[in-house]
Amino acid sequence: MDNATLFGPGERQPDETPVNQPLADRIRPRTLAEVVGQKHLLEKGKFLYEAIRSDEIPSLILWGPPGVGKTTLAKIIAEESQSSFEAISAVLSGVKEVKKVIDQAKYDLKAFGRRTIMFVDEIHRFNKAQQDAFLPHVEDGTITLIGATTENPSFEVISPLLSRSRVLVLNALSDSDVIEILGRALASTDRGLGTWQIEVDEGVLEQIALYANGDARSALNSLEIAAQLARQLNREAPHLTVELVEQALQQKTLLYDKTGEEHYNLISALHKSLRNSDVDASLYWLGRMLEAGEDPMYVARRLVRFASEDVGLADPKALGFAVDAMRAFHFIGLPEGKLALAQITAYLAMVPKSNALYTAYGSVCADVEKTRSDPVPLALRNAPTRLMKDLGYSEGYRYAHQEEAGVADLECLPENLRGRCYYHPKQQGVEKAFKERLVELERLRKELRKSSSKKPEK
């Protein structure tokens, strides 16, 4: 049984499609069965699938990159639940338009018992007061709100609205998903380009998918432009080639080979070259990314991360230098700012490396997750009130600055983690001195514990 049969009372008749409507709109899925991707939400047993099947749709915030189906899903949900569908854009609309939709929704609910799904595209562009306008109507069930955003809802959608909605993360489509969508568009004779009978060379759809980077709308727009150009060249037997696609998009593919190498492969190559202290390879992969049009600030952020993750305390100055390089690029911009990124790349490649801090923090996180959360030792607690002092807060605390060695006989870890050692510095760069310091500190603590055990009990 397909989704159309499962969710709807019989077959639907396709809507009339205007001849001049863009291909991306014509080929838009109309049922769940036509949706490509987002299996983590739409497979049987997954949240959205089951919510639609049971006709219990909560208000939703659909968060994902452009062209992954946010608007499409909202329309399908309205269709499957037999609700009215009202769409507004936060770019073009304000509270006045919202109120108009709300008033109509109240009338439909009272007069016909028909629910309204209100779809707000780019909801993150509404300010707090505008978002507040939805709250009472979401709470009383006048509307089911579906907001779409490309920005993190935690920062862009007000907390009261988030607490009344379910946030669903939509993933960028894979290349294979995009290729499947393009294939459907080429084959469909009623909504796609099937009547044009276009001959498509091997690798063309893969090339378009590569350019689209998970955005189905962008891919379909590219296909439509390239197909129109092919028909202009030969209307009777249009032929789509990789060269024609490049010409249509006015882009080159010289920086990417036919395997469809994606940006995360390049950043991985840069990261691993840096880790292996290969200056030349690091600069090469940096150049490959920047000249291919990668966002330089993305690269800069990754270099900052590398300074902490792979250089760490072997060179404590590396993190500051990486942040300085990122600021320098932000200040100068393109193209001169690329040199700042090249400079920090060469520096990070040459300096000593250590992942000891990265490993230490990973061990800490594992203990935080897996062990009991013991209370803070009494000696480490402040005691600003009489009651807290009577309860033993701060009792036994020793002020390290007043100790002869600058170290006190004080247990600072919770009871269940006493003796745990997370940070194991390596013999690289500055960390070699840190290791010697830790050995000395441990020696002092042992002496303090030993002398403390010899003191007679009061």
C-alpha positions in Angstrom: 0.0 0.0 0.0 1.5 3.3 -1.0 1.4 6.5 1.0 -1.3 8.1 -1.2 -3.6 5.2 -0.4 -2.7 5.1 3.2 -3.2 8.8 3.9 -5.9 9.9 1.5 -9.4 8.8 0.6 -8.5 7.6 -2.9 -6.6 9.0 -5.8 -6.0 12.7 -6.2 -6.4 14.5 -9.5 -3.3 16.5 -10.3 -3.6 20.3 -10.1 -3.6 22.3 -13.3 0.0 23.3 -13.9 0.6 26.7 -15.6 2.8 26.3 -18.6 5.2 29.1 -17.5 5.6 27.8 -14.0 9.2 27.0 -13.1 10.2 23.3 -13.3 11.0 23.2 -9.6 7.4 24.1 -8.8 5.9 21.9 -11.4 7.8 18.8 -10.2 7.2 19.5 -6.5 5.9 16.3 -4.7 2.2 16.2 -4.0 2.1 13.1 -1.8 4.5 11.6 0.7 5.1 8.8 -1.8 6.8 11.3 -4.1 9.0 12.8 -1.5 12.7 12.0 -1.9 15.0 12.1 1.2 14.3 12.9 4.9 13.8 9.2 5.6 14.7 9.9 9.3 11.3 11.7 9.5 9.1 10.0 6.8 9.8 6.3 7.0 7.2 4.1 8.7 7.6 4.3 12.4 9.3 7.7 12.3 7.8 10.7 14.1 6.3 12.7 11.2 5.1 9.6 9.3 3.2 8.4 12.3 1.9 11.9 13.2 0.4 12.2 9.7 -1.0 8.7 9.7 -2.7 9.3 13.1 -3.8 12.8 12.0 -2.2 14.3 15.1 -0.1 17.0 13.7 1.5 19.4 16.3 2.8 22.8 15.4 6.2 22.3 13.8 9.4 24.2 13.1 11.1 22.8 10.0 14.8 23.6 10.2 17.1 22.8 7.3 19.1 24.3 4.4 17.4 25.7 1.2 15.8 23.3 -1.2 15.3 20.3 1.0 11.5 20.3 1.0 10.3 22.4 3.9 7.5 24.1 1.9 6.6 20.8 0.2 6.2 18.9 3.4 4.0 21.6 4.8 1.7 21.5 1.8 1.6 17.7 1.9 0.8 17.7 5.6 -2.1 20.0 5.0 -3.4 17.9 2.1 -3.1 14.6 4.0 -4.9 16.1 7.1 -7.5 17.7 4.9 -6.8 21.1 6.5 -6.8 24.5 4.9 -3.3 25.7 3.9 -2.4 29.3 4.3 1.1 30.4 3.5 2.9 33.6 4.3 6.4 34.8 4.0 8.1 36.6 6.8 10.0 38.6 4.2 6.8 40.0 2.7 4.2 39.8 5.4 3.6 41.4 8.8 1.1 41.2 11.7 -1.7 42.5 9.5 -1.4 39.5 7.2 -1.1 37.1 10.1 -4.3 38.5 11.7 -6.2 38.1 8.4 -5.2 34.4 8.3 -6.1 33.9 11.9 -9.6 35.5 11.4 -10.2 33.2 8.5 -9.0 30.2 10.4 -11.4 31.0 13.3 -14.3 31.2 10.9 -13.4 27.9 9.1 -13.1 26.1 12.4 -16.4 27.4 13.8 -18.4 27.2 10.6 -17.1 24.0 9.0 -14.9 22.3 11.6 -12.0 22.6 9.2 -8.5 23.1 10.7 -6.0 25.5 9.3 -2.3 24.9 8.8 -0.5 28.2 8.7 2.9 28.0 7.0 5.4 30.7 7.7 8.4 30.7 5.4 11.6 32.1 6.9 10.0 32.5 10.3 13.3 33.6 11.7 12.8 36.9 10.0 9.9 37.8 12.2 10.9 39.7 15.3 9.8 38.8 18.8 6.6 40.8 18.8 5.6 39.3 15.5 6.3 35.8 16.7 4.4 36.5 19.9 1.3 37.1 17.7 1.1 33.4 17.0 1.1 32.1 20.6 -2.5 32.4 21.7 -3.8 30.9 18.5 -1.4 28.0 18.6 -2.4 27.4 22.2 -6.1 27.4 21.6 -5.9 25.3 18.5 -7.1 27.9 16.0 -4.1 27.2 13.8 -1.4 24.5 13.5 1.7 26.5 12.8 4.4 25.2 10.6 7.4 27.5 10.4 10.3 27.0 8.0 13.8 28.3 8.8 17.4 27.9 7.6 18.7 29.4 10.9 19.1 27.7 14.2 15.7 27.9 15.9 17.3 28.1 19.3 18.6 31.5 18.5 16.0 32.8 16.0 12.6 31.5 17.3 11.2 32.8 20.7 11.3 30.2 23.5 7.5 30.3 24.1 6.9 29.3 20.5 9.6 26.7 20.6 8.0 25.1 23.7 4.7 24.8 21.9 6.2 23.3 18.7 8.2 20.3 17.6 11.5 21.1 15.9 12.3 18.8 13.0 15.7 18.9 11.4 15.7 18.4 7.6 19.0 17.2 6.1 20.6 18.4 2.9 19.7 15.9 0.1 22.4 13.5 -0.9 23.7 13.6 -4.5 21.8 10.4 -5.2 18.6 12.0 -3.9 19.2 15.0 -6.2 20.0 12.7 -9.2 16.7 10.8 -8.6 14.7 14.1 -8.6 16.4 15.2 -11.8 15.7 11.9 -13.4 12.0 12.2 -12.5 11.9 15.7 -14.0 13.4 14.5 -17.2 11.0 11.6 -17.5 7.8 13.2 -16.5 5.7 14.2 -19.5 2.9 16.0 -17.6 4.9 18.1 -15.1 8.5 17.8 -16.2 10.6 17.8 -19.4 9.6 14.4 -20.7 8.0 15.7 -23.9 11.3 17.4 -24.9 12.9 13.9 -25.2 16.4 15.2 -24.2 19.4 13.0 -24.7 21.5 13.2 -21.6 25.2 12.3 -21.5 26.7 10.3 -18.7 27.8 12.4 -15.8 25.5 15.3 -16.5 23.1 14.7 -13.7 26.0 14.0 -11.3 27.6 17.4 -12.3 24.3 19.3 -11.7 24.0 17.5 -8.3 27.5 18.5 -7.4 26.8 22.2 -8.1 23.5 22.0 -6.2 25.1 20.8 -2.9 22.0 19.1 -1.6 19.5 21.8 -2.8 16.8 20.3 -5.0 15.4 23.6 -6.1 18.8 24.8 -7.3 19.4 21.5 -9.1 16.1 21.7 -11.0 16.6 25.3 -11.9 20.0 24.4 -13.3 18.5 21.5 -15.3 15.8 23.7 -16.7 18.3 26.4 -17.8 20.6 23.8 -19.4 17.7 22.0 -21.1 16.4 25.2 -22.6 19.9 26.0 -24.0 20.0 22.5 -25.5 16.7 23.0 -27.2 17.8 26.4 -28.6 20.8 24.6 -30.2 18.8 21.7 -31.5 15.0 21.7 -31.0 14.4 18.4 -32.7 17.1 16.4 -30.9 18.2 18.4 -27.8 21.4 16.9 -26.3 22.6 17.7 -22.8 26.4 17.5 -22.2 28.6 18.4 -19.2 30.1 21.3 -21.3 26.6 22.6 -21.9 25.8 22.5 -18.2 28.9 24.5 -17.4 28.1 27.0 -20.1 24.5 27.3 -18.9 25.6 27.9 -15.3 28.6 30.0 -16.3 30.8 28.0 -13.9 33.9 25.8 -14.3 34.6 22.4 -12.8 38.4 22.5 -13.1 38.9 22.4 -9.3 36.8 19.2 -9.0 37.5 15.9 -10.6 34.8 13.6 -12.0 34.5 11.7 -8.7 32.5 14.7 -7.4 34.8 15.6 -4.6 32.9 17.6 -2.0 34.1 20.3 0.3 34.2 18.0 3.4 36.7 15.8 1.6 38.9 18.9 1.0 38.7 20.1 4.5 39.5 16.6 5.7 42.6 16.6 3.4 43.6 20.0 4.9 43.1 18.9 8.5 45.1 15.6 8.0 47.9 17.4 6.2 48.2 19.9 9.1 48.2 17.1 11.6 51.0 15.4 9.7 53.0 18.7 9.8 53.1 18.8 5.9 53.3 22.6 5.1 53.2 22.2 1.4 50.2 19.9 1.3 48.4 22.0 3.8 48.8 25.1 1.7 47.8 23.2 -1.4 44.5 22.0 0.1 43.8 25.4 1.5 44.3 26.8 -2.1 42.0 24.2 -3.5 39.3 25.1 -1.2 39.5 28.9 -1.4 39.9 29.0 -5.2 37.0 26.6 -5.6 34.8 29.2 -3.9 34.6 27.7 -0.4 33.5 30.2 2.3 36.8 31.5 3.7 35.3 32.0 7.2 34.3 28.3 7.2 38.0 27.5 6.6 39.1 30.0 9.2 36.8 28.4 11.8 38.2 25.0 11.1 41.7 26.3 11.5 40.8 27.7 14.9 39.4 24.3 15.8 42.6 22.6 14.7 44.6 24.9 16.9 42.8 23.5 20.0 42.2 19.9 18.8 45.6 19.0 17.3 48.1 21.6 18.5 46.6 22.2 21.9 49.0 23.0 24.7 52.1 22.0 22.7 51.9 25.6 21.5 49.4 27.6 23.6 49.8 30.6 21.4 48.5 28.8 18.3 44.8 29.3 19.3 45.3 33.1 19.7 47.2 33.3 16.4 44.4 31.3 14.6 41.7 33.7 16.0 43.9 36.6 14.9 44.0 35.2 11.4 40.3 34.8 11.3 39.8 38.4 12.4 42.4 39.6 9.9 40.5 38.0 7.1 37.2 39.4 8.3 38.8 42.9 8.4 40.6 42.7 5.0 38.2 40.5 3.0 38.9 39.0 -0.4 41.3 38.5 -2.1 44.0 39.9 0.2 42.7 38.2 3.3 43.5 34.8 1.8 47.2 35.4 2.8 46.2 35.7 6.5 44.7 32.2 6.2 47.8 30.9 4.3 50.0 32.3 7.1 48.2 30.6 9.9 48.0 27.4 7.9 51.7 27.3 7.5 52.2 28.1 11.1 49.8 25.4 12.4 51.5 22.9 10.1 55.0 23.6 11.5 54.4 23.9 15.2 54.6 20.9 17.6 51.3 18.9 17.9 49.4 17.4 20.8 45.9 16.1 21.2 46.3 15.5 24.9 43.9 18.2 25.8 41.3 17.0 23.3 41.6 13.5 24.6 41.4 14.7 28.2 38.2 16.6 27.6 36.7 13.6 25.8 37.4 11.5 28.9 35.8 14.1 31.1 32.7 14.1 28.9 32.5 10.3 29.1 32.7 10.4 32.9 30.1 13.2 33.1 27.7 11.1 31.0 28.4 7.6 32.5 29.1 8.2 36.2 26.9 9.4 39.1 26.8 13.2 39.5 28.3 13.3 43.0 27.8 16.6 44.9 30.6 19.2 45.1 32.9 18.4 48.0 32.0 20.5 51.1 35.5 22.0 51.2 35.0 23.5 47.8 31.7 25.2 48.5 31.3 28.8 49.5 29.6 29.5 52.8 28.2 33.1 52.7 25.5 32.3 55.3 25.5 31.0 58.9 23.3 28.1 57.9 25.7 27.0 55.2 28.7 27.2 57.6 26.7 25.1 60.1 26.1 22.5 57.4 29.9 22.2 56.8 30.2 24.3 53.7 33.9 25.4 53.1 35.0 23.3 56.1 38.5 22.0 55.5 39.3 24.3 52.6 42.9 25.4 52.4 43.9 28.5 50.5 46.7 27.5 48.1 48.4 30.9 48.1 49.0 30.6 51.8 50.7 27.2 51.5 54.4 27.1 51.4 54.5 25.1 48.1 51.5 26.9 46.6 49.6 23.6 46.7 47.1 22.5 49.4 46.2 19.1 50.7 42.8 19.3 49.2 40.6 16.8 47.3 38.9 18.6 44.4 37.2 15.8 42.5 33.9 14.3 43.6 34.2 11.2 45.9 33.4 8.7 43.1 36.2 10.1 40.8 39.0 10.5 43.4 42.4 9.8 41.8 41.1 10.1 38.2 43.7 11.5 35.8 42.4 13.0 32.5 45.3 15.1 31.1 48.4 13.3 29.9 50.7 15.8 28.3 53.1 14.7 25.6 56.8 15.4 25.1 56.0 18.0 22.4 56.7 21.7 22.5 55.6 23.6 25.5 53.7 20.5 26.8 57.1 19.0 27.7 57.4 21.6 30.4 53.8 21.2 31.4 54.5 17.5 31.9 57.4 18.2 34.2 55.3 20.6 36.2 52.5 18.1 36.7 55.0 15.5 37.9 56.3 18.1 40.4 52.7 18.9 41.6 51.9 15.2 42.1 55.1 14.9 44.2 54.1 17.8 46.4 50.6 16.4 46.9 51.9 13.0 47.9 54.2 14.7 50.4 51.3 16.7 51.8 49.1 13.6 52.0 51.9 11.7 53.7 52.5 14.4 56.3 48.8 14.9 56.9 48.3 11.2 57.6 51.1 11.4 60.3 49.3 14.3 62.2 47.6 13.0 65.4 43.9 13.2 65.4 42.3 15.8 67.6 
